[in-house]
Amino acid sequence: LRQGVIESIAQAEALLVYAIDKGAGEKKDSIDRIVIGIPGDASEVEKRAVEEIGIKAGASHVLVISEGLSAAIGAGLPIAEAAGTMVIDIGAGSSDIVVISLGGITDIETIRDGGDDIDKNIVDMVKDLYNVEIGIHEAEKAKIEIGLVHSSADDENITTTAIGKSMETNKPKQVELDSKLVADAAEPIVVKLIEAISVILERMSPELISGVYNKTVVVGGTSQLRGLKDRIFEEVGIPVEISDDPMTVVAKGAAIVAAEPRALEPEVRLKAMK
């Protein structure tokens, strides 16, 4: 997968088959329905590729829904209410800002940037600053351990170490990374995220704004970066909650829909797949 959609069909199919075997065990022949979440701006070609992968993996029926709607269902948000809720889903390869009212998506904005881009920026910055090339997993580990987003919050600047390859000697070399470096690496992605939220708010009706003000949830691994909720409030004036289970809430929502498709009524299902 790259930027939230399939890049290699063969590898994606192998990954899905492995996941089904792992989860279903001896009952894999009973798998009837698969629900797959994709970025809100996925093209029809990307959606069809996902559906085909699900069929090839052994499912009789494949339902493709927006990751944002799946996150809202998984988080137990009141999606059926008219007041409106908003989900900010910062995934690995893409991020969705989704507004939901009366059980369906009323607006969505997607950026093809996420946690993976922060990791890549960390790798590039360490290379420029220290002439040391670290692996993408070392960068991700640093992001998780000391991650920070620039904001007015007085968050502690903490450090961690990473092992990479010296570009001068080709030998292993240890470097010390701090939270400020991670915040600098995250800044381009945070700016795009704030811009996308601002676009959504500009289009939002007055009837929905109060609901969104009172119920906006951020999900995805990157949502755990310190200072993110403060930065969003400072920039757009919307208080947000960080999901209690940010890493798996999208999968939980998909599981709920797979177990009970009526969680999405037909007209809502069409909106979810738009």
C-alpha positions as CSV (number, residue, x, y, z in Angstrom):
1,L,0.0,0.0,0.0
2,R,1.1,3.6,-0.7
3,Q,-0.8,6.7,0.4
4,G,-3.7,4.6,1.6
5,V,-4.4,2.7,-1.7
6,I,-3.1,-0.4,-3.4
7,E,0.3,0.0,-5.2
8,S,1.0,-3.7,-5.8
9,I,-2.0,-5.9,-6.4
10,A,-0.1,-9.2,-5.9
11,Q,1.4,-8.1,-2.6
12,A,-1.9,-6.6,-1.4
13,E,-3.7,-9.9,-2.2
14,A,-1.0,-11.9,-0.4
15,L,-1.3,-9.6,2.7
16,L,-5.1,-9.9,2.8
17,V,-5.0,-13.7,2.4
18,Y,-2.5,-13.9,5.2
19,A,-4.7,-11.7,7.4
20,I,-7.8,-13.8,6.7
21,D,-5.9,-17.1,7.5
22,K,-4.5,-15.6,10.7
23,G,-7.9,-14.3,11.9
24,A,-10.2,-17.0,10.8
25,G,-8.0,-20.1,11.4
26,E,-9.9,-23.3,10.5
27,K,-13.1,-21.3,9.7
28,K,-11.7,-19.3,6.8
29,D,-14.1,-21.0,4.4
30,S,-17.0,-19.3,6.2
31,I,-15.7,-15.8,5.4
32,D,-18.5,-14.3,3.4
33,R,-18.1,-10.5,3.7
34,I,-15.1,-8.2,3.8
35,V,-15.3,-4.5,4.6
36,I,-12.3,-2.4,3.5
37,G,-11.7,1.2,4.4
38,I,-10.0,3.5,1.9
39,P,-9.2,7.3,1.7
40,G,-12.2,9.5,1.0
41,D,-10.8,10.8,-2.3
42,A,-10.0,7.4,-3.8
43,S,-10.8,7.1,-7.5
44,E,-13.2,4.6,-9.0
45,V,-10.2,2.7,-10.3
46,E,-8.7,2.5,-6.8
47,K,-12.0,1.4,-5.4
48,R,-12.5,-1.4,-8.0
49,A,-8.9,-2.6,-7.3
50,V,-9.8,-2.9,-3.6
51,E,-13.0,-4.8,-4.4
52,E,-11.2,-7.2,-6.7
53,I,-8.5,-7.9,-4.1
54,G,-11.3,-8.8,-1.6
55,I,-12.9,-11.2,-4.1
56,K,-9.6,-12.8,-5.0
57,A,-8.9,-13.3,-1.3
58,G,-12.0,-15.4,-1.0
59,A,-14.8,-13.1,0.1
60,S,-18.3,-13.4,-1.5
61,H,-19.1,-9.7,-0.9
62,V,-16.8,-6.7,-0.5
63,L,-18.0,-3.4,0.8
64,V,-15.7,-0.4,0.4
65,I,-16.3,2.5,2.8
66,S,-14.5,5.7,3.8
67,E,-12.0,5.2,6.6
68,G,-13.4,8.3,8.3
69,L,-16.9,6.8,8.5
70,S,-15.4,3.5,9.6
71,A,-13.5,5.4,12.4
72,A,-16.7,7.2,13.5
73,I,-18.6,3.9,13.8
74,G,-15.6,2.2,15.6
75,A,-15.4,5.1,18.0
76,G,-19.1,4.9,18.9
77,L,-19.8,8.4,17.7
78,P,-23.5,9.5,17.4
79,I,-23.4,9.4,13.6
80,A,-27.2,9.1,13.3
81,E,-27.8,12.5,15.0
82,A,-28.5,15.6,12.9
83,A,-26.2,17.8,15.0
84,G,-23.1,16.5,13.2
85,T,-19.8,15.0,14.2
86,M,-16.3,15.3,12.7
87,V,-13.5,12.7,12.5
88,I,-9.9,13.6,11.7
89,D,-8.3,10.4,10.6
90,I,-4.5,10.7,10.3
91,G,-3.4,7.5,8.8
92,A,0.0,6.2,7.6
93,G,-0.3,7.3,4.0
94,S,-3.3,9.6,3.9
95,S,-5.5,11.7,6.2
96,D,-9.3,12.2,6.0
97,I,-11.4,14.9,7.6
98,V,-15.0,13.7,7.6
99,V,-18.2,15.4,8.7
100,I,-21.1,13.0,9.4
101,S,-24.7,13.8,10.0
102,L,-27.9,11.7,10.0
103,G,-25.8,8.5,9.4
104,G,-24.0,9.7,6.3
105,I,-21.1,11.7,5.1
106,T,-22.0,15.3,4.4
107,D,-18.5,16.5,3.6
108,I,-15.0,15.1,3.3
109,E,-11.5,16.4,2.6
110,T,-8.5,14.2,2.0
111,I,-4.8,14.8,1.9
112,R,-2.4,12.1,0.7
113,D,0.0,12.7,3.6
114,G,0.3,11.0,6.9
115,G,2.6,9.4,9.4
116,D,4.8,7.8,6.8
117,D,5.6,11.2,5.4
118,I,6.7,12.3,8.9
119,D,9.0,9.3,9.1
120,K,10.5,10.1,5.7
121,N,11.1,13.7,6.8
122,I,12.9,12.6,10.0
123,V,15.2,10.4,7.9
124,D,16.0,13.3,5.6
125,M,16.6,15.7,8.4
126,V,18.9,13.4,10.3
127,K,20.9,12.9,7.1
128,D,21.2,16.6,6.5
129,L,22.0,17.5,10.1
130,Y,24.3,14.6,11.1
131,N,25.4,13.1,7.8
132,V,23.9,9.8,9.1
133,E,21.3,7.8,7.3
134,I,18.8,6.0,9.6
135,G,16.3,3.4,8.6
136,I,12.6,4.3,8.3
137,H,11.8,2.1,11.4
138,E,14.3,4.0,13.5
139,A,12.6,7.2,12.4
140,E,9.1,5.8,13.3
141,K,10.4,4.6,16.7
142,A,11.7,8.1,17.5
143,K,8.4,9.7,16.4
144,I,6.5,7.4,18.7
145,E,8.9,7.8,21.7
146,I,9.4,11.6,21.6
147,G,6.9,12.9,19.0
148,L,5.8,16.5,19.3
149,V,3.8,19.1,17.2
150,H,4.7,22.7,17.4
151,S,2.1,24.6,19.5
152,S,1.9,27.0,22.4
153,A,1.6,24.1,24.9
154,D,4.6,23.9,27.1
155,D,5.6,20.3,26.2
156,E,8.9,18.9,27.3
157,N,11.6,18.6,24.7
158,I,12.8,15.0,25.3
159,T,15.5,13.0,23.5
160,T,16.1,9.5,22.2
161,T,18.9,7.8,20.3
162,A,18.9,6.2,16.9
163,I,21.4,4.0,15.1
164,G,22.2,4.7,11.5
165,K,25.0,4.5,8.9
166,S,27.6,7.2,8.8
167,M,27.8,8.7,5.3
168,E,31.5,9.4,5.8
169,T,32.7,6.1,7.1
170,N,29.9,3.6,6.2
171,K,30.1,2.5,9.8
172,P,27.3,2.3,12.4
173,K,26.8,5.6,14.2
174,Q,24.5,6.6,17.1
175,V,22.8,10.0,16.9
176,E,20.6,11.8,19.5
177,L,17.3,13.1,18.3
178,D,15.0,15.5,20.2
179,S,11.3,16.3,20.1
180,K,11.9,19.6,18.3
181,L,13.4,17.7,15.3
182,V,10.3,15.5,15.1
183,A,8.1,18.6,15.4
184,D,10.0,20.2,12.5
185,A,9.6,17.0,10.5
186,A,5.8,16.9,11.2
187,E,5.2,20.5,10.5
188,P,4.6,20.3,6.7
189,I,2.0,17.5,7.3
190,V,0.4,19.4,10.2
191,V,0.1,22.6,8.0
192,K,-1.7,20.6,5.2
193,L,-4.0,19.0,7.8
194,I,-4.9,22.4,9.3
195,E,-5.6,23.8,5.8
196,A,-7.9,20.8,5.1
197,I,-9.8,21.3,8.3
198,S,-10.2,25.0,7.5
199,V,-11.6,24.2,4.1
200,I,-14.2,21.9,5.7
201,L,-15.2,24.5,8.2
202,E,-15.5,27.1,5.5
203,R,-18.1,24.9,3.7
204,M,-19.9,23.8,6.8
205,S,-23.4,25.0,7.5
206,P,-24.2,26.9,10.8
207,E,-26.5,24.0,11.7
208,L,-23.6,21.6,11.9
209,I,-20.9,23.8,13.5
210,S,-22.1,23.4,17.1
211,G,-22.2,19.6,16.8
212,V,-18.8,19.5,15.3
213,Y,-17.5,21.9,18.0
214,N,-18.7,19.6,20.7
215,K,-17.8,16.3,19.0
216,T,-14.7,16.1,17.0
217,V,-12.4,13.1,17.4
218,V,-8.9,12.5,16.1
219,V,-7.8,9.0,15.2
220,G,-4.7,7.3,13.7
221,G,-1.3,6.7,15.2
222,T,-0.1,10.3,14.5
223,S,-2.9,11.6,16.6
224,Q,-0.8,10.7,19.6
225,L,1.8,13.3,18.9
226,R,2.0,15.7,21.9
227,G,0.6,19.1,21.2
228,L,-1.6,18.1,18.3
229,K,-4.9,18.9,19.9
230,D,-3.6,22.2,21.2
231,R,-2.4,23.1,17.7
232,I,-5.7,22.3,16.1
233,F,-7.6,24.4,18.6
234,E,-5.2,27.3,18.2
235,E,-5.4,27.3,14.4
236,V,-9.1,26.6,13.8
237,G,-10.9,27.0,17.1
238,I,-12.3,23.5,17.3
239,P,-11.6,21.5,20.5
240,V,-10.8,17.9,19.7
241,E,-10.6,14.6,21.6
242,I,-7.9,12.1,20.9
243,S,-9.5,8.6,20.5
244,D,-8.9,6.1,23.3
245,D,-7.9,3.5,20.7
246,P,-6.5,5.5,17.8
247,M,-4.5,2.7,16.1
248,T,-7.4,0.2,15.6
249,V,-10.6,2.3,15.7
250,V,-10.9,2.2,11.9
251,A,-10.6,-1.6,11.8
252,K,-13.2,-1.9,14.6
253,G,-15.6,0.2,12.6
254,A,-15.1,-2.0,9.6
255,A,-15.6,-5.1,11.8
256,I,-18.9,-3.7,13.1
257,V,-20.2,-3.1,9.5
258,A,-19.0,-6.5,8.4
259,A,-20.8,-8.2,11.2
260,E,-24.0,-6.1,10.7
261,P,-24.2,-4.4,7.3
262,R,-27.5,-2.7,8.4
263,A,-25.2,-0.4,10.4
264,L,-25.1,1.3,7.0
265,E,-28.5,1.6,5.5
266,P,-28.6,1.5,1.7
267,E,-28.6,5.2,1.1
268,V,-25.9,5.7,3.7
269,R,-23.9,2.9,2.1
270,L,-24.0,4.8,-1.2
271,K,-22.7,7.9,0.5
272,A,-19.9,5.9,2.1
273,M,-18.8,4.6,-1.2
274,K,-19.1,7.9,-3.1
